[in-house]
Amino acid sequence: MCSSNAPSIVWFRKDLRLDDNPAFTEAVTKGPVIPLFLWSPNEEDFSTGGASRIWLYHSLLSLKKQLAVLGLNLIIRKGNSVDNLFDIVDYTNAKAVYTNKRYEPSSLKKDKEIANKLKEIGLEYKTFNGNLIIDPKVVLNKSNLPFKVFSHFWKKCLSVANPTEPLPVPNKIISFKNKIKSIEISDLNLGQDKHWALKISKNWDFNYGFSRKKLISFIDNNFNEYCDNRNFPGKDGTSKLSPYLHYGQISPNQIFYELSKSKNENWKESQYLAEIGWREFGYYLMFHFPKTINEPLRNEFKKFPWIENDFLFDSWKNGTTGYPLVDAGMRELWETGWMHNRVRMVVASFLVKHLLIDWKKGADWFWDTLVDADLASNTLGWQWSAGCGADAAPYFRIFNPTTQAEKFDGNGDYIRRWVPELKNMEAPKIFEPHKYKGDLFLKNSYSDPIVDHAESRKKALLAYDIIKK
Ligand SMILES: Cc1cc2nc3c(=O)[nH]c(=O)nc-3n(C[C@H](O)[C@H](O)[C@H](O)COP(=O)(O)OP(=O)(O)OC[C@H]3O[C@@H](n4cnc5c(N)ncnc54)[C@H](O)[C@@H]3O)c2cc1C
């Protein structure tokens, strides 16, 4: 039997914030609170990638600091999540566990297991929607089936979802006085001190509250030009909020709400909100079609004749394909843990269509190197690029990486920034540097194209013919 003074556990997962956090808000109304973070990467569908671990390290530090301001100590454990959770429940006589929903297949399974086990011993396990605008369960078409076309999905979402005023950081908090066994964030060995981690971290601001400031500044200064600028990687035209959204340092509802309060009359039809909608669509597809984290949504792609070629794959990873826009993107990724969306589409298309390498291999590399690595959005992005997902780019539409560069990096600024070998080359030469080998400054420092565009296009279409039959 629990006393009324028994504590509630708030299990922080992909919701590392104190405002607009329904699980945290609910817990503090019920008495003493124990904030908990459990590190169990082996229980995930895919063990957390390197860049994502670096982000996690910093976001946990800032959450811990912010909780301390409220007089709360973040309890951290690693290992089996069920064992750890029940150990803390036993030790503290906790009466309830609150958390915000996750939608990855492994998390949904674990949630069920935990809910059942807690129920057996008379404890409440309540999950809240804190990470999406709309719960994937509630959006269905007229036949009660999930949508597979984004525009139909999003139209339905917008007809039923309304932004709600974000919950404030609770101020009347009772902490749990007894000491609970916990480890330090540094004991999680998230690789934060490695050279690569230090390099990536320099590009980001992890201070608590930064993401909200960034959002407001984006709405004030960039929102109106988003449509015009968002495809140009050399411009600062997008919000760069993806890693903050992934770890829940900002909620999509906060974005939805701030847009609704902005002076822009067309905020609801805006391209920016539609991009938040694509994030929702990724989660929606993962929820309704969980097998897609491992296999293509479109079955015919299971027999696609992907090839294995270490040289081609390594050239792609290292940014030495001889296609300047592809190489710039892959190097931006390695240097910063992030890549512009237009360039993500170009490099993904290049891998699956020019090199005929399985999208899963590309998705794995992104998983390890993106600070915003997100199972729903990454699966969506790769299956979209490979043409094997819902509402995807048709396989036969093959991006030409050279004309993409001409169109979206017209003066070559983005390429020059990330490919130093080409820093003295002007447009249009910079789009096809192998044709200007005679230029003194180029010497042999930049690779020739590893494949020929026209030939690769032909091969890709032939491969596609096989699965169409
Ligand atoms: C092959 C491939 C892989 C991708 N992998 C990921 C990933 O692992 N994690 C991830 O967050 N995004 C992924 N994306 C989507 C997209 O590239 C990023 O969300 C975007 O570049 C993040 O930059 P931003 O915050 O400045 O976006 P903005 O343009 O400012 O958009 C605002 C927010 O909307 C969401 N968003 C924007 N575009 C998309 C999109 N196409 N799909 C889903 N959500 C979107 C993001 O949460 C983003 O932060 C991938 C795209 C491709 C083509």
The ligand as a Tripos MOL2 file, in Angstrom:
@<TRIPOS>MOLECULE
LIG
   53    58     1     0     0
SMALL
NO_CHARGES

@<TRIPOS>ATOM
      1 C1         18.0820   10.6140  -46.3630 C.3       1 LIG1
      2 C2         17.5070   11.5030  -45.2820 C.ar      1 LIG1
      3 C3         17.7060   11.1940  -43.9420 C.ar      1 LIG1
      4 C4         17.1780   12.0030  -42.9350 C.ar      1 LIG1
      5 N1         17.4040   11.6730  -41.6200 N.ar      1 LIG1
      6 C5         16.8760   12.4460  -40.6330 C.ar      1 LIG1
      7 C6         17.0830   12.1200  -39.2640 C.ar      1 LIG1
      8 O1         17.6970   11.1100  -38.9120 O.2       1 LIG1
      9 N2         16.5710   12.9720  -38.3280 N.ar      1 LIG1
     10 C7         15.8620   14.0860  -38.6600 C.ar      1 LIG1
     11 O2         15.4330   14.8160  -37.7750 O.2       1 LIG1
     12 N3         15.6270   14.3910  -39.9550 N.ar      1 LIG1
     13 C8         16.1100   13.6170  -40.9490 C.ar      1 LIG1
     14 N4         15.8920   13.9590  -42.2590 N.ar      1 LIG1
     15 C9         14.9620   15.0740  -42.5600 C.3       1 LIG1
     16 C10        15.5900   16.4630  -42.7230 C.3       1 LIG1
     17 O3         16.6860   16.4200  -43.5780 O.3       1 LIG1
     18 C11        15.9890   17.1090  -41.4030 C.3       1 LIG1
     19 O4         14.9400   17.0050  -40.4710 O.3       1 LIG1
     20 C12        16.3260   18.5950  -41.5910 C.3       1 LIG1
     21 O5         17.3620   18.7370  -42.5160 O.3       1 LIG1
     22 C13        16.7050   19.1970  -40.2690 C.3       1 LIG1
     23 O6         17.1230   20.5250  -40.4470 O.3       1 LIG1
     24 P1         16.2860   21.7260  -39.8510 P.3       1 LIG1
     25 O7         15.9830   21.4800  -38.4060 O.co2     1 LIG1
     26 O8         17.0190   22.9720  -40.1710 O.co2     1 LIG1
     27 O9         14.9330   21.6360  -40.6760 O.3       1 LIG1
     28 P2         13.8250   22.7310  -40.9820 P.3       1 LIG1
     29 O10        13.7500   22.8950  -42.4380 O.co2     1 LIG1
     30 O11        14.0160   23.9470  -40.1550 O.co2     1 LIG1
     31 O12        12.4890   21.9800  -40.5470 O.3       1 LIG1
     32 C14        11.9620   22.0470  -39.2150 C.3       1 LIG1
     33 C15        11.8070   20.6550  -38.6500 C.3       1 LIG1
     34 O13        10.9260   19.8790  -39.4480 O.3       1 LIG1
     35 C16        11.3500   18.5200  -39.4770 C.3       1 LIG1
     36 N5         11.6800   18.1600  -40.8550 N.ar      1 LIG1
     37 C17        12.1120   18.9660  -41.8400 C.ar      1 LIG1
     38 N6         12.2520   18.2770  -42.9910 N.ar      1 LIG1
     39 C18        11.8960   17.0160  -42.7120 C.ar      1 LIG1
     40 C19        11.8340   15.8200  -43.4860 C.ar      1 LIG1
     41 N7         12.1280   15.8060  -44.7870 N.pl3     1 LIG1
     42 N8         11.4680   14.6720  -42.8740 N.ar      1 LIG1
     43 C20        11.1340   14.6560  -41.5610 C.ar      1 LIG1
     44 N9         11.1690   15.7590  -40.7790 N.ar      1 LIG1
     45 C21        11.5380   16.9130  -41.3480 C.ar      1 LIG1
     46 C22        12.5970   18.4260  -38.6120 C.3       1 LIG1
     47 O14        12.2070   18.0140  -37.3300 O.3       1 LIG1
     48 C23        13.1020   19.8520  -38.6220 C.3       1 LIG1
     49 O15        13.8680   20.1810  -37.5050 O.3       1 LIG1
     50 C24        16.4150   13.1530  -43.2860 C.ar      1 LIG1
     51 C25        16.2230   13.4540  -44.6380 C.ar      1 LIG1
     52 C26        16.7590   12.6430  -45.6210 C.ar      1 LIG1
     53 C27        16.5360   13.0050  -47.0630 C.3       1 LIG1
@<TRIPOS>BOND
     1     1     2 1
     2     2     3 ar
     3     2    52 ar
     4     3     4 ar
     5     4     5 ar
     6     4    50 ar
     7     5     6 ar
     8     6     7 ar
     9     6    13 1
    10     7     8 2
    11     7     9 ar
    12     9    10 ar
    13    10    11 2
    14    10    12 ar
    15    12    13 ar
    16    13    14 ar
    17    14    15 1
    18    14    50 ar
    19    15    16 1
    20    16    17 1
    21    16    18 1
    22    18    19 1
    23    18    20 1
    24    20    21 1
    25    20    22 1
    26    22    23 1
    27    23    24 1
    28    24    25 2
    29    24    26 1
    30    24    27 1
    31    27    28 1
    32    28    29 2
    33    28    30 1
    34    28    31 1
    35    31    32 1
    36    32    33 1
    37    33    34 1
    38    33    48 1
    39    34    35 1
    40    35    36 1
    41    35    46 1
    42    36    37 ar
    43    36    45 ar
    44    37    38 ar
    45    38    39 ar
    46    39    40 ar
    47    39    45 ar
    48    40    41 1
    49    40    42 ar
    50    42    43 ar
    51    43    44 ar
    52    44    45 ar
    53    46    47 1
    54    46    48 1
    55    48    49 1
    56    50    51 ar
    57    51    52 ar
    58    52    53 1
@<TRIPOS>SUBSTRUCTURE
     1 LIG1         1 GROUP 0 **** ****
